[in-house]
Amino acid sequence: MQRRHLLQALAAAPLATSLQAAGSPAKARFRSAICAYSYRQALAAKKMTYEDLVHLSVEMNVDGLDLTVYWFPSPNDDFLLPLKRAAYKAGVEIYSISVRTDMCRPPTEQAGEIEKIREWVDVAARLGAGHIRVFGGRVPDGATENQAAIWCAEVLKRSGDYAGSKGVILGLENHGGITERAERIIEIVKRVDSPWVGVNLDSGNFRSDAFRQIEMCIPYAVNVQLKAEMRSEAGQVERQDWNRLIGLLAKGNYKGYVALEYEAKEAAETAVPRLIKEMQSILNRHTA
């Protein structure tokens, strides 16, 4: 082969390999995590620190932490940077933080909410977290649901633009209010139309036809929070079918973190380690 033809063949090889990979069947890929909210009583009572959660993650052999920020002693570097260092040294990724937001704000009230979200984006960026869980909020008195959805999308779009400039994804959670139904959540995310905005899929928050709604959201999911229990349409609290749920995630080729967010009655200290083992076993059966 002439040298010129050889160089052309070598130059084309990476592209051909890339195209072949792009055309290959998609596969699910899961990473396990713990939501700080699982230990909310201990964190609120200051019986546990966020660095303690890092050590627990090592003990339970989970990959990441989703840090609910409600009990942060400070949003400043004197707290954030030692926590980031502790997680790095332990081989645990702080991949997400979870914050409270209310995006169903009329135009005159949107600037303050956007600024608050931007402040948390900066916190996430300093921690190295690539995702923030956000809430849509509830329809204000005197507004229609359609109006509130438009307002929510406007706040989420402007916040997502800033988050994207910092390399952070915003995940809109199905958390009642404007996000009570999958159809509305998907409508809002599509209206925003940003690669930096998706769905934070909470497996326990849909109150009717839950598995159908969960399956609808999977293509838009950027994070999954797994609950041990869910409420049936009859109002009864029952154990969630993780085999079915994780099977849906696998079928939908979800790639990313699945974080246990424990809210049941048993003490987290005994329940979480047991449930993490169960969750990991099911994830491993489905992951690439």
N, C-alpha and C positions, 0 to 999 in steps of 0.2 A: 504493500500500500504506500502511495506517495505521502510525503510528510504533510502536505496540505490537506489531503483527505483524512489522514489520521487525526490531525488537529480538529477538523470539523466533526469527526465522529466522537472525539472525546468531549468537545463542547456541547454536543447534543445529548450526551448520555445523562447528565443530571436532570435535564428537562424531561427526558423520556421517563426516567425513574420517578420524577415528581408527578407526572401525569398518570403513571400507572398506580401510584399510591393514592392519588385523588380519586381514581376510578374504582379502588378496591372497596369491598363491603365495609360499611361503618360498624364500629364496635363500641359498646359501652366501656367506660373506664371510671372507676370509683375510687375515691379517697375518703377515709373515715375521719370524723371530727367530733368534737364536743362543743355544744353551746354553753357559754358561761351561765346563761339563764338557768341551766339545770341545777346550779348551786346558788341560786338567788338568795335563799335564807342565810346561808353562811357568809356570802359576800356582803349582804346588807347589814348583818350583825358584826361585820369585821372579824369574824372567826376564820376567814379564809381570805387570802390575797390572790391577785391575778397571777402572780408568780407561782403560787401553790397549784393553780390550774395547769401551768406548764409542767410541773413535776407529776401531777396526776396523769397528764397526757402521756408522759413517758411510761409510767407504770402500766397504763392500759394499752400502750402501743398504738395510739392513734396518730394520724398524720398531722392534724391541724386543729386550730382553735377558732371558733366564732365568738368573738368577745362582745357580749352585750355591755354597752358602755355605762349603764345606769349607775354603777357603783365605782366608776373611775374616781380616785381621789383627786385627780387633776388631769386636764387635757394638755398639760405642758410637758416639755422634754424631760424635766426632772423625774417624771413618772414613766413616760413613754419609752425613752431610750434604754434605761436599765431593763425594762420588760422585754423590749425587742432583743437586747443582747442575751437575756436569759433564755428566750425561746430559740434563738439561733444556736446557742451553745448546747441546747438540749435536742436539737434536730426536730423541733416542732414549728410548723408554719402558722403564724398569725395571719390567716388568709382573709379574714372577714371581721368587720365590726357591725354591730346591730344598734340602730339609733331610733328614737321616736321622732316622727315627723307628721305633719298634717298638711297635705298638699291641696286639699279642697278649699283653696283660698280665692276669693274674688281678686281681680287685678290690683285693687288698691292695697291689698294685704300680702301680696306675693313676695315682694322684695325681702321682707324680714325672714320669711321661711327659706327662701333661696340662700340668703346669707348664712343662716344657721347650718344648712346642709353643706355649704362650701367650707365652713369651719370644720365639720366632721370629715369632709374629704381630705382636708389638710392633715388631720389627725391620722386617718387611714394611710395616707401616703408616707407619713413619718414612721409609722409602724411597719410599713411594707405590705399592708393588706391590700389586696386587689379588688375587694368587694365590700359594699355596704348594704345591709338590709334596711329598707325604708318602708314607711307606711303611707298609704294613700290618704287616710283620714275619713271622716264622715261627712255626709251631705249637710251643709249648713242650713239652719232654719231659713225658710223663705226662698231657697234655691231648689231647682229641679235636679234630679240625678244626672241628666244630660249636661246641664250647666257645670255641675261639680266635676264630672268626668273631663270636660274640656279644661277647666281650671287646673285639675290635677295634672293633666298631660302637659300644660304650659309650664308649671313649676318643675315637673320632672324633666322636661326637655331642656330648660335653661340650666337646671342643676346638673343634668347629664353632660351638657356641653363642657361645664367646668370640670366635672369628674373625669371626663375623657382627657382633658388637658393634663391631668395628673396621673393618668393610667389606671383609674379606678372605675369599676363597674357598679352601677346602682341596681339593686334587685328589689322590685316592688312586690311586697308580700301580699298574699291572699289573707287578709286580716280583718274581715268584716267591713262594714261601711261601704265605701265606693268599690272596694275589692272583694265584696262578698261572693260574687259569681265569676267564674272563669271567663265567660264571654266578655264581661266588662273589663276585666284585667287585660285580656288580649287586645281589646279595642284600644285601651289607653297606651299600651306598649307599642302597638302598630302606629298610633297617631304620633308618638314621640319619634319613632323611626330612627333610632340611634344604635350603633354597635356597642355603646356604653350603657345601655339600659335593657334590662330583662326582667324575669320573674324570679323572686325568691319564693320557692315553692314549699309551703308548710303543709305537711301531710295531714295535719289534724284540724285544720281550720275551716274546711268546707262542711256546711251543716246539712247538705242534702246531695244525693247522687255523687258522693265524694270521689269515687274512683274514675267516673267519667270525666269529672272536672279536672282531676289531677292529670289524667292522660292528655286532656286538651292543652294543659299548660307546659307539659314536658318539652316541646320544641322550643319554648321561650325561656326555659329554666337556666339560671346562671348560678344557683345554689339551691340545695335541698335541705330542709330541716325536718327530721324524722321524729314523730311523736310516738310514744308507747301506746297511747289510747286515742280513740276518736269517739265522737258522739253519733249514735245511729239516728236515722230519720225519726225513730220513735222516741228519741231523747235519752236513750240509755247509753251510758259510758261502757265501751267494750274495747278489748285488746285489738290493736290494729293488726291487720294481716300484712306483715312485712314481706312475706314471700310473694304475695300478689303485687304489692306496691313496688318492690325492687325489681320484680319481673317486668312491670310496666316501664320503669326507668331504663332497664336493659333493652327492652323492645324499642324504645324511643331513642336509643343510642346516646343517652345522657352521658356526658363526661364532666366530672368535677367532684366536688365534695358532697358527702352526705353526713350531716351533723345531727347527732342525737340532741334533741331539746326535750329534757325530761320534766314533766309536770305532774306526775301521778302522786299518790299519797305516801307510798313507801319512801323512807329516807333515801335521799340521793346517794349517800355514802355507800349504801349496800346495793341499791337498784342500778345505778349507772354502770359500775364495772360489769355486772352480769349482763345487762342489756347491750353494752358495747360489744361483748364477746358474741352475743347472738347476732347483732347487726353485722359485725365483720364477717361472720361465717356465711351469712346470706350474700353479702356483697362479693365475697371471694368466689362464690359459685357462679356469679354472673359477670365478673369483671374480666377485661382482656388480659 
